Amino acid sequence: MKEKVSVTDTGIQSSGLPKDYMEAVAEYIWNGFDAAASVIDIYFESNEIDTIHSLSITDNGSGIDYDLLKETFGHFNDSIKKASFQKTSSFIKGNKGRGRFSFSAFSGKAVWHTVYKEDKTGSMMEYDITISRNAKDFYDPDGKKTTVKKATGTTVTFYDLFEVSGFSFESDEFKSFLIREFGWFLMLNREKEYQIRINGVALDYQAAIAESDTGVLSRKDAEGNEHFFRITFVRWSERIGDKFFFYFLNSGQSEVFKDLTSFNNNAIGFYHSVYVESRYFDAFHPRDAEQTENMFERTRQHNVFREVMNHLHELVRLRQKAFVKGEAAVKLLDIYEKNGVLPDTGNRRELKKFLKGIFATEPRLFQGLNKEQQRVYLGMIDILLQNGKKEDLLALVNQETEA
């Protein structure tokens, strides 16, 4: 029997649902990971003219509890996941209850087949849910029935597809989108072997890693106990689907919390993530913001954690400096060459060397300039260099840095 959603079809459509099939698919992948899945399978078959009649996304998560449907499928702009949503966790993404309607960007109908373990009886149960594009304010669940041979998980199958083909899901563009969206998350859960597979082939998020490095840091607490931290720094070749965070994991490889790095507001392409793993976080209380006098309680005020954070910030600062001085500076000068804004006064070699140096010191000085502004800016610097004002320029740069 059809059930009513707590909003009209028009209200759902005007709520900001994904307009692009790639973003829509991402919503269902996140739903799978939200349900504690470790493997997401995207499957489709195309014919000789690349037409596909259906697409399915399968996860090995916990399934959808039939008795909670009114709190999940029946609500909109809200979600049962919201009640247990941990602000410091990267695991829960679909906390608005809108993702299940995303299929309307490329499909006329979505059918969920789900298997879950019933709390009351301990039995494995399965059933289907159907939603149509032209009546999104209704969902149609069939009766649950007992099964004994299936593991928990959910498969959502999309029918009546439009504006997509087999190539849509096999293209490098689609795979690159998934890597940008999920690469940091797959890296975060690499020890648990999380995967996204397209027709059985795992998504290679490693291809988006420009550089990575792993080291071990040790620190002693006030009692003399030594704690070890495995720190993995990753710089991505493209912007990722999360902000730039330090992710803190316990001995079970589960994320305890995360904290922003100090380089989220730059525009130089320094896309990075830092993963910190330690048994130290097994008994850590990240949301305790009190200035406790108990130096033995593991909070953000604990001496070991504060020392680790100082190390992490310095690590990222040095990595960013090396990136700016090397790859980013070369890229900037290549742009200037391409734009034809470098003065042709016979002083180009000295000018480029100077620009590279001050860019490494203060990259913000070169951001947000259009082509004509670049031409005037570089021309003025070149004139000052030719008139022996190099030290004066450096003093100005250092003054800006200190400010």
N, C-alpha and C positions, 0 to 999 in steps of 0.2 A: 504494500500500500504506500502511495506517495506521501511524503512528509514535507511540511512547509519550512523553508528557511526564514529566519527572523528579519528578512528584508525583501524588497521587491526585486524582480529581475533587472529593472532599470537602475535601481540603487547599486546592485552588484556591478553592472556594466560600467557605471560612472565612478567607481571607487578607485580607479587607477590600476586595473588589471594589466598584466603584460600585454603589449601589442605585438611582440616579436616571439616567434616560436622557440627561439633559443632561451630567452628569459623564462618562458612558460615551462619548458622542460626542466630548467634549473630549479624551479619551484618544487616539482615533484621529486627531484633528486634530494633536495633539502628535506622534504617531508620524510623520505626514507631514512636519512641519517638521523632526523629528529626521533624516529621510532627505534633508535638503537641498531640500525642496520650497519653492516660493515661492507657489504657488496651491493652495488646497484647495477642492474643489467638493463641496457637499452636494446631492444630487439625489434627488427622489422625485416620484411622481405620485399624486394622490388622485382618487377617483371622486366622484360626486354626493353621496354621504353622508360624504365626507371620510375614507374608508378608504384606507390605503396598504398595498400588499402587499409592498413591498420599499423599501429605502433604501440609497443608495450614497454613499460618501465617496471621492473621487478626488484623488490628489496627483500632482504632476509631479516627484517626487523620484527617487532613484537606484534604487528597486526593492529587492527582497529576493533576495539571492544564494542560489541553490539549494544550492550546496555548503556554505553556512553555516547551513542550517536547524537542524541539531542544536544549534548554539550560540545560535540565536534562538528558534525555536518549541519546541525540545526542552528548554529550560531554564526554570525558574520562580523568581521572586524573585531573578533574576540576569539579566544581559543582556550581549551582546557590546558594546553601546554603552557599558557601564560601563567597559570597558578603555580607551576613548579619551575618557572623560568628563572635561572640563575643569571644575574646580570653580568657575572664575571665569566660565564661559560661561553665557548664558541659552538657548543653542540646544538643548541636550540635556535633555529633560524625562523621557522614558520610559526610565529607566535601571534599572527593576526587573523588566522582562519580564512584567508582569502586565496591561498595557493591552490586549493582544490578546484577553483573555478578558472584557472589559467588556461585550461585546454581550449577555451573558446577562441584563443588567438590563432588556432590552426586546425581545430577539430569540431565536429558537430555533436559528438557524444563521447562520454567517458564512462567506463565501467570498471569499478574496483572489485577485485576478487581477493578477499583477505582471510587469513587463518590466524587465530589468536588462542591463547590459553585462558579459559574462563576461571576467574578467581574462586567462585563458589564451589565448583565441582572439580576443578583441575583438569577438565576435559578440553581437548582440542576442538575448536569450533570453526566453521567456515560459512561464508555467505557472500553475496554480491550487493553492490550499490551502484545505481545508475543515475547520471545527471545529463540532461540534454542542454545544448547551447541555447536553444530558443525558449527554455524554461528553467533557468538556473536557480530560480527560487524554490524549486522542488527537488528533493532527492528521493530515490525509490529503492529502499532496501528490501531484499527478499528474506524469507525466514532463515534463521541460523540452523545449522544442522551439525551433528557430531561427525568428526573425522578422526581417524587414528593413525593414518599413514603419512600425514603431511606435517612439515615443520612450520613454525610461524613465519609470517611474511605477507606482503601485499603486492599484487600485480594490478596496475592500472593500465587499461587498454583503451586506446583512442581510435574512434571510427569516424567515417565521413570526413577524411582529411582534405584540406584545401591549401593551396599555395605552398606546399612542401612536396618533395620527392625524395627518393633514396639518397640522392646527392646532398640534400639538405643536411642529412645526419652523418654523411661520410666525409664531408668536405673538411679541409684544413681550417676553414673559418669557424666551423662549429666546434671542432676539437680545441682550437685555440681559445674560444670563448669558455669552454668547460675548464680548461687549464687555468685561465685567469680567475674564474669564479671559485674553483675547488682545489687548485694546486696547493695553496697554503694549508688547507684542511686535510688533504691527503698526506701531506708532509707531517703535519701535526700528529696524525694517527698511523704513521708508517710502520711502527713496531707491531701494530695490530693488523697490518696488511689490508687496510681499507682500499677498496677499488671501485672505479666506475668503468664498466665494460660496454663497448658498442659491438653488438653481434659477437660477443665472446672475446674481443680484443681489448685488453686493459688500456686505459688512457695513460699516456706516458707524460706525466706532469714533470718528470725530471728534465725534459727538454726545455722547460721554461726557467730552469735554474742557471743564472749567469755565473754564479760562484757560490761555493759553500765551504764551510770549515767547521770542524768539531774539535773541541778541546775540553780539558777537565780542570775545574777550579776547586781548590780545597780551602776551607775556612774553619777556624776553631771557635767554639762558643765560650761563654764565661766559665763553664765547668771544665773546659779543656777537651771536650769531645770534638772530634774532627768530622766535618761534613763535606761530602764530595758532590759536585754539580757538573753534569755533562752539558756543555753549552754548544749548540749548533747555530751558527749564523748562516743565513741564506739571503742572497741578493737575487731577486727575480729579474728576468729580462724584460718583463712587461708589468704594467700595473696589475695588482691582484685584487680579488674581490673582497678583501677585508682591509681595514686600516693596518698600520704597521705596529705590531705588538711584540712584547715579550710574552711568550706562553710558558706557564709554569706547570710541570707535570710531576706527579708523584711516582712511587716505585712501581705502581701498576699501569704506568703509561697513560693515566687519565689526567685530563686538564683540571687543575685545582682553581686557577684563575688566570687572568691575563692583564697586562698593563701596557698602556701606550708608550712607544718610544718617543724621543724628543724631536723626531724628524718627520712628523706627519704633515707639516705645513710647507715643506719645500717643493719646488717645482722643477727639480733637476733630474728626475728619473731615478732617484735612489730608492727603489722598491725593495723592501727588506722584511724579514721575519727573524725572530730569535727564539729558539726553543731551549728551555732550561729544565733538565730532568734530574730529580734527586729524591732520595728517601726522606730527606729533610721535610718535604712538603706533605708527607703522610699525616702529620699532625700540625698542619698550618691553618691559621684562621685569618684569611685575607680580608674579610669584611669587618674585622675588629679594628676600628679607627681610633680607639681610645689611646691616650698617651699613658700606657700602663707603666707602673714602677717595677713590675715583675720582669726582670731581664731574661728570665728562663722561659717565658711564654712565647710561643712562636707566632708573632704577628708581624705586621709591616714595620713595627718599631724594634723588633728583635735585632741585636747587634749583627748577627750573621747575615740576616736578610738585607740590612742596610749596606753592609760591605759588598754583598753580591750585586745589589742594584748599582752601587757606584762603579763596580767593575763592568757591568753591562752597558751603562751609559758611556763609559769611556771606550769600550769595545766598538760600539756603534759610531761614536764620534770619529774614531780613528779610521774605521771602515769608510765612512762617508767622506772624510778628508782625502783618503787614497783614491776613492772613486772619482771625486771632483777633479783632483789633480791629474788623474790619468784619463780614463775613458770619457768622462763628461767634458773635460777641457778640450780634448781632441774633437769631440762632436761639435762643441760650440764654435771652434775655429773653422771646422768644415762648413758649418752653416754660414759663417761670415764670408768664407771663400765663395760659396755657392751664391750668396746674395750680392756679391761684388761690393761689399762695404768696407773692406780693408783698404786704407790709403795706399796708393802706389807712389811712395816718395823715396824709395830706396832704403827705407828704414824698417821694412816689413819684418825681417827676422827678429830684430830687437823688440819690435812692437808685439809680435806674437808670443815671444818669451815672457814679456812683461804681463800681457793679458792672461796668460796661463797661470802665472804666479798669483795675481790678485784675484782671479776667479776661484782658485783653490782656497784663498783666504776668506773671501766674502762673495759667494756666488749670487747673492741677492742683488748685487749691483748690476747684474747683466740680465735680469729677468724683466719681462713685460715691455720690452722695447720693440717698436715696429722697425721696418727696414730703414726708413729715413732717420729715425732716432739713433739707430745703430751707426749709421754713416757719420752723423754729427758727433756722437759720443766718441767713436774711435778716432775720428779726425782730430778732436780736441786733445785726446790722450797722446796721439802721435806728435802733435805740435809741441806739447809740454815736454815730451821725452827728448825731442830734437833740440830744445832750448835748455837742456840740463836740469829739468825740474823733476827728475825721477824720485829723489828723496822726498820732495814735497808731496808728490802723489802718494807715495807709500805711507807718509804720515797721515794723510787724509783717510786712506783705507783703514789704517790701524785705529784711527779715531772712530770710524764708523763701526768697526768690529767691537771696540770696547763699549760703545753706546748700546 
